[in-house]
Structure formats: structure tokens, C-alpha cells
Amino acid sequence: MAEQQQPAAGAGSGSSGLPPGWTMTTTYVLEVNTASIAKTIRTYSFDETSGNKLTEVDKTIKPLFFEFVAGGSLFFGLGDARAVEMTGRFSFTIAATSGYVEMLSLIHI
């Protein structure tokens, strides 16, 4: 059974909703722009290698845009051992006219 950690405000952790053996521990932000023009917001950046939350930054987001950005780790374990671990920055983006998935991570095997 995967170890469950107590989530902090604005952070998600544990394996809820994931297949058996998988655990994801992340800090995340959700960026949404429902306006028909681009907007500049304050958000957090995540290190692409370690997944650590870095600093607050200004970011201009496109009109009619949704992005879920997380920094942390996703791993698959066999017993007490981690068979595969991906650590870094993960993002899922949907734009009004097209959608794409982008994942940046460092994979430990």
C-alpha cells in the first residue's frame, strides 16, 4: 500500500484515483482564463528537474485557456521498492481551439 501524506493547502499527494502501485506527490496550480483576451496573472514556477515550487512570477495566459501545472513526482512501486519514478514539472493544457498535453520530467529507473 502506498504511503499517504497529509496534504497542505494548495498541495495534493497520495494515490487517490490512481491505479494500484502508482503514487503522485505534487504541488499544483490551476490557471484559467475565461476572457476573450489575454490576461497577465501571478502564478508559481516549478523546477523542471526537481519539481520544486520556485518563485511567484507574472505569466500572460491566452484567451479561453486552461492549464493545470504540477511540480513533484509520480512513481510506480513494487512492494517497498520504486520501479519507475518521474520527477519534475508536469502540465496539462487546453486552449479554446486546440488542446495538447505537455509533460517535462526527469525519469529515474
Buried (B, 14 or more C-beta within 10 A) or exposed (E): EBEEEEBEEEBBBBBEEEEEBBBBBBBBBEBBBEEEEEBEEEBBBBBBEBBBBEEEEEBEBBEBBBBBBBBBBBBBBEEEEBEBBBBBBBBBBBBEEEEEEEEBBBEEE
